[in-house]
Amino acid sequence: MSSTKSKLYKKFSLNFLTIIFLLTIFPIIAVFPEDDITVIPIDSSVDTQIQQLLQDYDVPSLAAGIVVNDSLVWAKGYGDQPSLDTVYMLGSILKPFIATAILQLVEDGTLALDDDVSNYLPFEFRHPNYPTDPITIQMCLSHRSSFLEFPNDYLLWDRDPEMVSWVTNTLGWDVTSWTPISFEEYMEEVVSSIITNTSFWLSNKPGTTYQYSNSGVQLILPYIIQNVTSQAYEIYIQDNILTPLEMENSGFNGSNFAQTHAKPYLRINDINFQFPDEYYLGSYSISDLRTSLPDLAKFMIAHMNQGNYKGFKLLSSSSITQMHTKHTSWTYEGNNWAYGLGWEWKFGGQGHGGAVPGFLADFLMEDDLDPSFGITYLINRGSSWVQDDALLNDFQPALRTLLFEEGARMSSSSTTTAAGGPGFDLQVLVLGLSVLFLYLRKRRH
């Protein structure tokens, strides 16, 4: 071989091997802009339609993502705060986290789902009309305790002067400021004093009827977690769920996210009103879990994969099955609904939604025992205090349908792996071609 040809051949060999090498390790070295994760490209028309939805319905900000198998394959931030580090409050999406924590404690023998919750409370938790019937942990998790919601006056909420003034002037409500008390004081003084009032209960016997109850899950069960672990419930969630799942942009105290927190809005007479900073940067309630979209996807991935996330076992596969088993089913407005243990089925999928003043969130995965895809989105406009029909009945269904259909398309055409790129078979093929090329090159010399 001539000297010139040899140099050209070596140059070609180097370039070819470099390309092969980059193709092989791409899943490991890929770095994405903070506003966009694209391992599998989304259909451009879907992205355009999402942007149009935000414009048509005047939604300030949105984070949306699609998970396939064990990877977040696409995510994007839209609107005024497009960074994927932006943190949103989750509302009732806290319920699957509470259920996960309870089942962890069941696995280690600390609790049992059939335990009487009164065993772990500073008072007897009984239906006034059924005082001898125990109310179990499982009944609370599946919303079959017959316990109803507390009225607004009893919410564990820090009504500071700025918040009181804003609510009074914006909503016209007559809100009285009161001195915040601890979670323990609230349970021992407020809750214990009103549960004997039949107006806080269904007339049905506990365990027989489904009735969604925030109070039954997000007050009673966190107190039990605190009691049996001898630590603040928020710390238990942090140490046993958030940290092991590498959910670094997640937590309960809003002041920790002052630079990245989504600004919440509510809509009145076609105008978006922004909440004061005191609302979302404080740590008002044991229910105020907040997170970023990539972080929420990690929790979702663990539940899609029998409790596994990057070598960490969040729950055993049997606990996942228990949590994802339907306890109650019903039909509402032509849609099939069901509820398990902190887990719901709706709109053809499974997962959980959440709403808190100024925020709306959801994660929804394929309705299958072994789901292959799921979607999630976080919105900084809410409908908890003021009914926002356009947001709930038009914007959200359209967004959910777009994402779910795109997730199904990505799942059917993808061989995505945990690394987030070409599937294992493709990587083996590429490596094989590399080895073959080196062998032929050696023989030629």
N, C-alpha and C positions, 0 to 999 in steps of 0.2 A: 504494500500500500504506500503511495507517495506521501511525502511530508505534508503537503497541502491537504490532501484527502484525509489524512490522519487527524489533522487539526480540526477540520470541519466535522469529522465523525465524532471526535471527543466533545466538541462544542454542542453538537446535536444531542449526544448522550447526556451531557450535563443538564441541558435544558429540559429534555424529556424526563429525566429522573426527578428534576426539581418539580415539574408539573405533577408527576405521579405522587411525589411526597406530599405536596400541598393538598392534593385531592384526598389523600389518605388521612391526613391529620386535621383537615378542615374542621370537623366537628369539635376538636379539642381547642383550637386556637381562635375560633371565630369570636370576634368582638363586635358588638352591635351598638349603634347609637342609643342613647337612653330613651329616646322617644319612639323607638321602633325595634322590634325583634322579628326577623324574618328568616326562619330556617326553611319553611315551606312558603312560597309566595302566595299571598291571598289573591283571589280573582280581582283584578283592578276595578271591575264594575261594583263589587261589594264595597271596596274602600270608598269609591265615589258615592255610593248610596248612603254609607254611614255619615260621610261629611255633609251630604245633603240633608239627612235627618237632623243633625245637630243644628244646621242653619234654619230649617223649617220650623223646628220646635224650640229654638232659642235655648238650647241646653248649654250651659257655660263650659263644662269640661266632661270628658269621658275617657276611661281607660277600658280597652277591650282585648280579649285574648282567646286563643284556641289551643287546647292541649290535645295531642295525639299520643296514645300509649303512655309513655312516661316522660314526655317532653313538652315544654311550652314552645310550640312551633311558630306561633305568630302572636305578636302583641303590639299594640300601638296606642299612643295617647293622642287625644284630640282636644281642640278648643283652647281656652285661655291657659290651662295648665297641662301641657301635653307630656311632660316628663313622666316616664314610667316609675320614677321614684316617688311620685305624688301619692300621698296617703289619704285614704277615704275611710270614713266610719262605716261599720258593717251592719249595725242593727242586729236582726235576728239570725244572721249567719253565725253569730256567737253560739247558737244552740248546738250545731254539730261539734264545735270545739268543747262545749260542756259535756256533750254525750261522749266524745272521745276521752276526755279526762275521767269521767265516771267509769267507762269500760276499762281504762288502764288500771283503775283502783279495784275493779272487779277481778281483773287478771291476776293482780298480786295478792288477792285474798282479803284486801282491806274492806271491801264492800261486796254485797250481792244484790242483784237487780230486784229480788223479792223482799229485800229488807224494808221494814217499816221506817219511813223517814223520821218519825217521831223519836226514834232511837238516837238520832244525831242532832236534834234540835233542842233549844232551851224551853220548849213548850210542847204540848200535845197538839199535833197537827191532824185534826179529825173534822170530818163533815159534821156540822151540828146535828143534822138529822140521822146520821149513821155513826154514832160515837164509838161503836165497838168494831167498826170495819177499818182495818189498817190501810193507809195510803202508802204505796210502795214507790221506790225509786223508779221502777219501770213505768208505773202509771204517770209519774210526772214527766218522764222523758217522752212518752208517747201521747201526752195531752189527754189523759183519761183519768185525771185525779178529781175531776168535777170542780176544781178550784178556778175561779174567774180572775179577771184583771182587777187591780186596784184602780180607783179613780185617780185623776191627775194630782189631786191634793196629797196623795200618799206616795208619789214617786220620790225615789231617792235622787234629788236634784238640787244642785247648789244654785240657788236663785240670787246671784250677786246683783248689785244695783244696776250695772250696765245692762245685764240681761233682762231684768225686770222692766227697765225703761224701754228697751227695744220692743219687747213683747207687748207692752201697754200701748206704745205709739204705733206699731206696725199692725198688730192684730186686734187692738182694741179690747184686750182681755184685762180683767181685774185680777192681777197677780200680786200676791202678798209675799214679800221677801221673808225668808226664815233662815235661822242659823243652821248651817249644815251639821249633820251628825254622822257618826261613823256607820259603816255597814252593820257592825255588831249591835250598836245601839238601835238602829232602825229595825232590825229583826227582833230584838228582845223587848223593845218598848212599843213600836208601832204595829208590826205584823202580829205579834202575840195578842195584842189588845183588840184586833178587829176580826180575827178569823172565826170568832164565835158568832159573828153576824151572818145570818143566812143569805143576805143579799150578795155576799161574795162567793156564793156557791151555786152550782147547778142544783136542780131538785133531784137529779139522778144519783143513784148510788155510785161511789167511786169505782172505777174500773170497768164501767159498763158503757160509757158514752164519750166520744171524742168532742173536745171543746178546746180550741187553741188558747193557751194561757202563757203569756210571757212571764207572769209572776210565778207560776208553778215551776218553770224551768230556770229562769234567770235570777230568782231570789232564793228559793228553797235549796236547789242543788248546789250553787256556789257556797252557800253556808255550810252544807254537809262536807264539801271538799275541804273547806278551811278547817272544819272540826276534826276530821280524821287525819289530815296531814300536818296539822299544827303550823300552818303557814298561810299567809294571805293567798286567797284563791288565784289572784292575778299572777302571783309569783309561781304558783304551781303550773299554771298555763304556760307561762314564759319558759320555765325550766324544762318542762316535759313535752311541750308541743312546739312552741315558736322557735326556741333555740336549736333543738335537734333537727328541725326542718329547715334551718338556715333562713328563717323569716326575720331578717335583720331590720326591715322597715315596718315592724309591727309592734303593737303594744297598747296599753290602756291609757297612758298619760299623754294627753295631747300636747303638753308643753315640751315633750321630747321631740316633737316633729314641727316645731314652729316654722322652719324654713321650707318644709316640703308638704305641708298639709293642704289639701284641697279646701277652697273657701266655699262654705255651704250657702245654698240659696233656697228660698221658697218663692212661689209665683202667686201673685195676687193681682187680679184685673189685668192680666197680660203683661205684668211687669215683674222682673226678677228682683227680689230683695235679698241682699246679702246679710247673713247673720253677723253679729259683732264677734270680734276675736275671742272674747271671753267665753263664748259658747263652745267652740271646738278646740281651743287650746288649753282648756282646763281638764281636770280629771274628776268629773262630776259623779260618775256612776260606775258600779262594778260591771255594767253592761256596755261600756264604751270601748270595745275593741275596735282597733283601726289597723289598716294594712295597705300595702301597695298591691297592684295587680300581679306582678311576678311572684310576690310572696303568697298570695292567696292560691295561685296556681300550684304551688308546692304542696299545700295542704290537700288540694284536689287530687294531685298526682298520687299521693299516698293512699287516698281512698279508692282511686281507680285501680291500684295495683296491690290489692290484698294487704294494705298497711305498710308497704315498702316505699322508702324514698332514699335512694343513693346509699344503701347499706344500713340505714336506720329503720328499725321496726316500730312504727307508730302504734300499731295494734296487731294482734294475731289475726289470721284469716278468719277464724271462727268468730272473733269479736266484730270484725267487719261485716260478716254475714248477719250476726245478730242485729247490728245497728241498721243494716240495709234491708231488713225484713219488714214487710208491710204489716202493721197492726190494725189499721183502719183504712177502709177505702170508701170513696163516695164519688158522685158525679155532680158537678156544678157548672151550670151554663154550658152544657154539652162537653165539658172537659173532664177527664178522669183524674182524680186526685187520690193520694194515699199518704199515710204517715207512718214512719217507723220509730226509731229511737233518735230523736234529734235529726231526722232525715225525712225529706218529703219528695213526693212524685207529682209532677205537674207538667203540662204542655209537652207530653211525650218524652220527658227526661226525668232525671233524679238528681237531687242535690239539696240546695236550700237558698232561699232569698232573704233579703233583709231590708228594712227601712227604719230610718231614724230621722228626726227633723233635719232637713237639708241634704239628705243622702239617700240613695237607692242603690242596691247591690244585688247580685245574683251569681250563683255558679250552678251549672246544669250539665250533667253528663248523660251519655247514652243510657237508655233504660235497659240495662243488660247486667247479668251477674258479673260479667267481666268486660266492663265498658272500654271501648277503644278510643273514644274521643269525648271531649267536653268543652264547654265554653264558660267564660266568666266576663263580667263587666261591672264597672263601678261608675256611678254618676253623682255629681255634686248638686243635684236638685232633688228635693224630697216632697213627699205628700202626706207626712204624718200629722201635721198640724192643720194644714189647709189642703182640701181635696184638689188634686191636680190631675184632672181627667185626661188631658192631652198627653201628659207624661206616662200615666199608667195604662191607658187604653189604646193609645196610638203609637207613641214613640217606642216604648219598651217592647211591645209585641213585635213591631217591625224590626227592631234591632235584634231581638232574640231569634227571630226566624232567619234573618240574614246570617247570623253567626252559626246557628245550629246546622243549617243547610251547608254552609261552607266547611264546617267541621266534619260533617259526614263525607263531603267530597274529598277533603284532605286525607281522612282516615282510609278511604277506599283506595286511594292512589299512592299511599305512602308506605315506606319501609323504615320509618323513623325509629331511631334507637334512643337510649338514654343520653347519649352524647349530643343528640340534637341534630344529626346530619344524615348522610347516606347510611343505609342499612348495613347490617353486618355482611350480608351476602355480597353487596356491591364492594365493600371494603376488601373482602377476601379476594374478589376478582381483580381489583386494582393491584393488590399486593402480589397476586399470582402473576400478573402481567409484568410487574417490575422484576420479579425473580427470573421469569422467562427471558426478558430483555437482557439482563445481566449475564445469563447463561450463554445466550447467542453471541453476545459481545465477546465473552471470554473465548468461545470456540473460534471466533473470527480472528482473534489474535494468535 
